[in-house]
Amino acid sequence: MNSNTQNAKIAAINEKTLVVGIDIGSETHYARAFDWRGIEYSRKPFIFKNNAEGFEAFRVWIRELQEKHGKDQVIPGMEPTGHYWFSLGCFLQENGMRPVHVNPFHVKRSKELDDNNPSKNDRKDPKVIAGLVKEGRYSYPYIPEGIYAEVRNLSNLRLQAQSELTRIKNRIARWFAIYFPNYKDVYGKPDAVSGLMILKQAPLPRDIAKLGVDGVNKIWRDAKLRGAGIKRAQTLVEAAKRSVGCKEASESARYEIKALLGDYEMYALREAQLMELINEKIAEIPYVDKLLDIKGVGLKTVIGFIAEVGDIRRFDNPKQIQKLAGYAIVSNESGKHKGEHHISYRGRKRLRYVLYEAAISVIACNPDFKSIHGYYTTRDKNPLKKMQSLIAVACKLLRVFFMIMSTGKSYDGAKMLGDIRRPAIA
C-alpha cells in the first residue's frame, strides 16, 4: 500500500490520534497538542529544553495527555529547522512516536488563516504546524539506521573533505598567480605531485633557481618518484629564472604555501581514509555488486545513491525516488494554454546531481543507454533536447537501480531496451 499519498496521511489521523505541533529552536522547543478535529488539549504551550531532561519531560507530558483523553497514537509534527530537529526526532522515533515534517513555506503562508495576522511567535507556530499535520500536509522524514546511517554520514564527511580540497587547490592556484605565474608553463594543474614536492623545500622561484637542476632532480630521485626526470627539472628551473612573480613579502609567501601544502595533504589523506571506510561499509548492503556490474556505473555513483536514498525498501515505487531527487515533471497548463514542462527541482540536490552525473557516464560507456539517448534525441515525434534526454536517462537509470536493489535481479540491457515505448515501430 502506498502510504505516502495525502489520502493515506489523512486516514492515518482519527479520533484516537493526538496531533502535536512542535516549534523547533536551537535550545528551547515549544509544543501544543490537538485532537483530530483541531480542538486543543494544552492550555498553554509546553516549553522544554533541547537536552535529556527536556526530552523526558516532553515524553511524560505526551503520555499524560494520552491517558487523560484516551489517545493511543501520537503524530508529532515539526519544521525541519536546520539540524536542530535531529536529536528530538531520534528521541521520538526511539519512543514509538514517528515524527513528521511540514514545509516551512506552508507554515509561513498559513499563519494568517486563524487571525488574519502574519505575526510569528513561539505560541502561534506550533498551532499552525499541528493544523497542517491534521490536514495531511506533511511528509515522513527519513532517519537512516544501522549501515545506512553509517554510509550517509561517511559520504557527507567525504564530500566535506572534497570541498575543502577544492578550496585549497584554488588558494594554491591563487598563490601561483601572484608569486610564480610561470609555474603553469611546467605543470597543467597546480597540485602536481612532483611540483608540490619541490615547493616544500624551495617555495619561491628564487629558491628553485638557487637549488638548480641537479638539486631538483636529487629530490625526486631520493623520493623514488617516477615520471619526473632531468628534462622536467630543467624546465622547472628555467621557468623559475624567468618568473615575473611578486618578490615582496617573501617570508609570508613561504609560510603561506607551506601551510596550504600541509592542509592539502591532510584533507587528501582524510578523503582516502573515508573512501576506504565507505568501501568496507557499503559491501554489507545487499546487491551493491549488481549495481557495479552495470557498465558506466562507478563506485562513487553507488555510494552517492545509497547515501541519499537509504534503505530502498521504504519506497513503494521508483516514482517516489524520482520525486525525492527533484526529477518529478511539473506541468504548466491552464485552459488552452500549454506551457513547457520542467522538473520540480524539489528534493535532495545531491541525489539529483549523482543521477545526472551517472546518466552522462552510462551514455558515454554503456551501449544500451547510449541507444536510448540516441532514440530520445532523434525520434520523429517529440524529439527531446540533449538536456531533456539526459534527465530521461537519469530517471531510467533510477528505475533500474530500484529494480535491482528491491528484487536482487541482475541488470538486463535487452529487457530495459524492450521497455522503451517506440510508437513508430509499433
N, C-alpha and C positions, 0 to 999 in steps of 0.2 A: 504493500500500500504506500502511495506517495503521501508522506506526512508533511511535506513542505509547502503545500498549497494553502491559500488563505482559508478556504472552507475547512480544511483539516485543522488549521490553527484555531479557528473559531469554535469548532466542535470539541476541541480539547478543553475548552473552558465551560464549566457547567456550574450548577448550584452548589457543588461540593468543592469548588475551586476558590482558593484565596489568592487574589492578584496583589502583588506587592510592587510598588514603584520605588526605585532607589535612585537618588541623585548622587552620583559618584564625585568625591573630592579627593585631593591628594592626601589629606589627613583625617577628614571627617566626612561621614556619609549621612544622608537623610532619607528616611523611608516612610511611606504611608501605605496602608492596607485597605483593600476594597473587595466587595463581592463581585459576582459575575455581572450584576446589573449596574455597578458603579456606586453602590452605597458604601460610604466609608466607615470602617470599623475603628480607626485610630483617631482620637480626638485632636491630637497634635502630632507633628512629625516625630518619629523615633530617631534620635541622634545617637550615632555610635562611631567609635574611633576605628581607624584602619590598623588594628592590632588584634592579637589573640583574644584579649578581654572584650574588646568591642564586638568581634565576630560572635563570641559565645553569648554575649548579652542579646545580640540580634537574633540568634537562633532560639533562645529562650522566649523572647518576645513573640516570635512567629508561632512557636508551639503553644503558647498561652492563648493566642487568638484562634488557633485551630481548635483547641479543646473547647473554648468558650462558644464558638459559632458553628461547631460541627463540620469542619472542613478537613478533607483527607488528602488534598492536593494543594501544592503551592507553586505558583509561577512567578518568580522574581524577575522583573524587567529593569533594564538599565541602559544608559547610553554608553557606547564604547569609548570612554574618555581616555584616550592615550593608553598607557599601560597601567593606570591606577586601578582598573577593574579586575586585573588578573588574579590577585590574591583572594579577593572576595568571591570571584567566580569559581575558583578551585575549591574554596571552602564550601560554597553552596552545593557544588556538584558532589563533593565527598559526603555531604549530609542529605543526599537524596532530593535536592531541590535544583532541577536543571535550569540555569539562568538563560534568559533570552535577551536579545538586543533590539532596541528601537533606533531608527535612523535619526541622528541629531537634526537633520534638516526638517524631518517631520515634526519633531518636538518644537522646533523654532516656529514652524508655520501653524501649529495647533495651540499655541499659548493663548490666543485671543478668543477661542471658542466659548469659554466659560464667562469671562468678564470683559471681553472686548478691549483688553489691555495687553500690550506686548511686553509688559514688565517681566523681569526674570528674578526669581528668588528661590531660596532653598526649600520653601514650603510649597510653592506652586509647581516646580518642576517634577517632583515625584508623582503628583496627581496627573499631570499631562502624560507622563511616561506610562502610568498604570492604565490610563484611558486608551492609549494606542495598543497596549497589550490586550486589553479586553476586546478590542475590535479586530484582533488577529493581525495587526500591522507590526509584526515583529519577525525576527529571524533567530535561528539557533546558532550561537557561536560554537565554533569547534575548538575544544581544548584538547590537543593531542595527548595521548597517554603512551607509556611504555616506549617501545622502539621508535614510534613515530614522533614522539616528543624529542627524543634524542636527535633524530635526523634533522628535524626542523631547527632546533637550537644550534646544532653544529653547522648547518648550512647557513644560518644567519651570521654566525661568527666568521665563517669563511668569506661571505660576501663583504662583511665589515673589513676584514683583512685585505681583501682585493681593493676595496675603495681606498683604504689608506695607502696601499701600494701605488695606485694610480695618482693619488695626490702627491706622494713623494717623488714619483717619476716626473711629474710636471714641475715640481720645485727644482729637481736636478736639471731639467731642461732649461729652466729659467736661469740657473746659476751658470750653465754653459754659455747661454746667450750673452751674459754680462762679462764673464771673465775668460772664456775660452770659446769664442764663436767658431773657430776653425776646427773644433772637435768633430763637427758634423761632416767634414771632408774625409775623416778617417772611419767613423762609425755611423751607420744609418740610424741607430737608436741609442739614446743616452745611457741605457742600462746594460751595454755590452759587458760581458764578464771580464775580458782582458783589459778593457779600458778602465773599469772600476777598480781593478786590481792595482793598476799603476797609480790611480788617483789617491789611493790610501797612503802611498809613500811619497808621491810627488803631486800635490793637489793643483798647483798653479802651472801655467805654461812655462814660466821661467825655471820652475823646479824640474820639469820634464826635460827641458833643454839642457840643464845642468847635469841631469842623470845620464844623458847620452843614449845612443843606440845600444851599446853593449850593456849598459845598466838596465835599460828597459827589458832587453831580451833575457838578461840574467834572472829578473824577477819572474818572468814567465816560465823559464826553464826550471827554476827552483820549485815552482808550484806545479810542475809537470803538466802545464796547460797545453792542450793540443789545439791546432788551428791558428796559432799566433806565433810568427817567427821573425826573422831578421827584417824581412821586407815590411811587415806591418810596423815593426819598431822604427824603421827609417821614416815611414810615412808619418807616424805619430810625432816623432821628434821634429821633422820638418814643419809640420802643422803648428807645433808649439813655438818654433822660432819665428814663424810668420804671423803669430797670433796678434790680433788687434784688440784684444780684450782689455778691460779696465785694469789698471795697475795700482789703483788706490785701495786702501783698506785691505791690504794683503793678509794680515793676521786674522781678521774677522772672516775673510773669504775662505781661508784654510779651515778655520773652525767650522764654518757653515757646511762645507762639502763633506767633512769628516762626520759631522752629526747626521747629515742626510744619508750618507752611506751606511752608517750604523742603524738608522731607522729602517732603511731599505732591507738590510739583511735580516733584521728582527722580524719584520712583517712577512718577508718571503719564507722564512723558516716557520713562522706560525701558520701560514697558509698551507705549507706542505704537511705539517703535523695534523692540521684539521682535516685535510683531504685523506690522510691515512686513517684517521679515526672514522670518518664517514664511510670509507670503503669497508671497514670492519662491521659497522652497524647496518649498513644497507644490505649486506649479504644475508642478514637474518629475515628480510622481508620476502614473502613468497613471490615467485615468478619474476623477480628482477632480471634474472638471466635471460628470460624470454624477451623482455623489452630490449636488452642489449643485443639480441640476435637480429634485430631489425637493422638492416644496412642504413647507415646515416644517423643512427641514434647513438649518442655517446653517453659516457658515464655522468657527465655534468648535467646533461638533459634529464636523465632519470633521477638524479639527486634533486634537482630543482623541482621536478614534477611531484615527487613523493613528499618533499618538504612542504610544498604548498597545499597539496590535496590531502595528504594524510592517509588514513585508512579508507580505501576505496569502497568498502562495504557499507559505508554510511550514506552512499548515494543510490537512488533507485534507478537512474538512467544517466547517460552521458550528457544530456542537455543541462542537467543541474551543474555539472562541472564546467560546461561551456558558459553558463551564466556566471558562475563563480569567477571565471577568467575574464569576464567583461566582453566575451565574444557573442553575447546574445544579440540578435538582429532587432534594431529599433526602426519601426516604420514611421513615415511622415506623410500621412494621408488625411484628407478632410473633404468630404463631398466629391467633387470631380477632380480636385487637386491630388496628384500623386507625386510626392517628392521622392528624393533618393533615400534609400535605406542605408543605415550605417550601424556599426557595432556600438554597444552601450558604453564601453569603457568603464563600467561599474564592476568592481570586484577586486581580486588580488592582482596587482600590477605585475608582480614578479612572475606569477603563473602565466599571464598573458605574454610576457617577454620570453619566457622559456619556450612556450609553444611556437611563438613566431620564429625564434632562432632555430628551433628544431625543424620547422617547415622549410626554411631556407636550406638546411643541411640535407634533409631527405630528398628534396627536389634536385639537389646537385649530385647526390651519391646513389639514390635508390631509383632504379628504372621504373618501378611501379608508380611511385609518387610523381616522378618526372612526367610520366604518361598522363596522369590525372591533371597536372598543372598545364600541360600542353593542350589537353582537351578543353579545359575551362577557358583558356585564353584564345582559342581558335575556333570554337564551335560556331555554327552559322547563326543560331538563335541565342540571343542574350549572351554574347561573349563577355567574360569578365576582364577587368583591368588586372595588371600583374599584382598589384597590392591586394585587390579583392580575392584573386586566386590564391595568394599566399595565406590569407586568412581562412579560406575554404579548406585548403590543405591542412592547416593547423588544426581546424576542427575535426577533420577526418582522422588525423593522427591521434587526436584526443580520444576519439571513439575506439580506435584500435587499441590504445593503452587501456581503456576501460574494459574492453572485451578480454584482453589478455589477463589483466590483474583480477578480474571478477570471476573468470571461468577457468583460468590456467591453460587455455588453449594456446598453441603456438601461432605465430604470425603466418598468414596465408595470403600472399600477394594476389594470387588468381582470384580468390574469393572476394578480396577487397575491391579489385577492379570490376568484378561482376556486380557489385552492389551499387556502382555509379550509374545513375539514370542517364540513358542516352536516347532521347526521344527520336532522333533522326534515324538511328539504327533500328529501333523498334518499328 
